């Protein structure tokens, strides 16, 4: 059941406004919401359970004050994903709001109601203006598949390291028998070890780890095939860019989301990937510094793609030579190439996906 607190004569004030702004601080079991009038007056605070029925109650509650067209929501990609979908289905624009900075929290304190109000005020002031990802299309499928694949890859590497660590301290006869094998051969041999070649416990654990590695390898292959299929169907031209394979394409698509048109310019996408330079000028000094923000996985994908292009893409190699003659370092040239590549990728992603109705 929802719980709330009313603020004085706010209900009367709200009737004089044409629109209200909803702000929500999201959590696993409950969301705390506030409604602000168009002039910034706090109308009411309320808490709702994280259920489909409660999402509709929240929307109806906010609309009881005035017209609701926009909402600021924290965590639209995690705890707030379900609420964001419900708001969009109701015709409400969902704005992604970052948590308040530490200085603001020190001044105002920390409560869920304060965070929800900060989200609403960030939208009202224009500080937060970026539409949230919709998360209801093929890119969301790619994201889920990639999460599973990345965890399987991590678990496989961990199992391989554990298997090799156990071999280091195992019986010398067993260790010497397996020491000349590469990783693939080692896993295959350990999976078929027979009793009597060493400690029964060591043999059992080696068999277990080897079979786990083989199982994870099968999962990774199956997930990679699904990712490639969905990426190819979503943005086929992306795979034609030199240096961009299925993994890099998946990462960049996930960064852009199912509604890439919310990124109004290629500069916005570059900033989202952390490849846009940041002004660091002062007085007579005019310079740009490295952008350490943005999606670091997308940034890493662009970096790997640029390294591949520097080896196999003649125009990219010519660009490196030309800028090196001008006095640029290789590191600076790579940063420029990442920025240019982000522009190319943005155009492909936007052209390949229809605008979301939200």
PEPEJO-V788102 format. One line per field, one symbol per residue. phi: phi as a letter, one per 40 degrees, with the letter a starting at -180 (. if undefined). psi: psi as a letter, one per 40 degrees, with the letter a starting at -180 (. if undefined). burial: + if it has 9 or more other ideal C-beta (glycine too) atoms within 8 Angstrom, else -. A space follows every 50 residues. Layout:
phi: ???
psi: ???
burial: ???
//
This chain:
phi: .cbabbbfccccccccbcbbbbbbbcacbabbbbbbcccgcccababbcc bccccccccccccccacbbabbbcgccbccccccccccccgbcbbcbccd cccccccbgbaccccccccccccccgcbbcccccgbbccccccccccccc cccccccccccccccccdbcddcccccbcccccccccccccbcbchcidc ccccccccccccccccccccccccccccccccccaccccccdgbbdcccc ccccccgcbcccccbccccccccgbccbcbcagccbabbccbbgcccccc cccccccccccbbddccccccccccchccccccccccccccccccdcccc ccbccccc
psi: iiiihihbfdddddeeidiihhhhhiiddihhiihiieeehhdihihiig idddddddddddeedahhdihhhifeebdedddddddddeehhhhhhiii iddddddeahidddddddddddddeedhehiiidffaddddddddddddd ddddddddddddddddddeihddddddedeiidddddddddeiiieeahd ddddddddddddddddddddddddddddddddddgdddeehhehaddddd ddddddiegeedgdidddddddefehihhfihbehhiiihheaahddddd dddddddddddehddddddddddddeeiiddddddddddddddddddddd dehiiie.
burial: -+-+-----++-++--+-+++++++++---++++++++--++++++++-+ ---++++++-+++-++-+-+++++++--++++++++++---++++++--- ---++--+---+++++++++++++---+--+++++-+++++++-++-++- -++-++--++-+++-++--+---++--+-------++++++-+---++-- -++-+++-++++++-++-++--++-+++-++--++++++-++++-+++++ +++++++++++++--+-++++++++++-------------+--++--+++ ++++++++++--+--++-++--++---+---++++++++-++++++++++ -++--+--
//
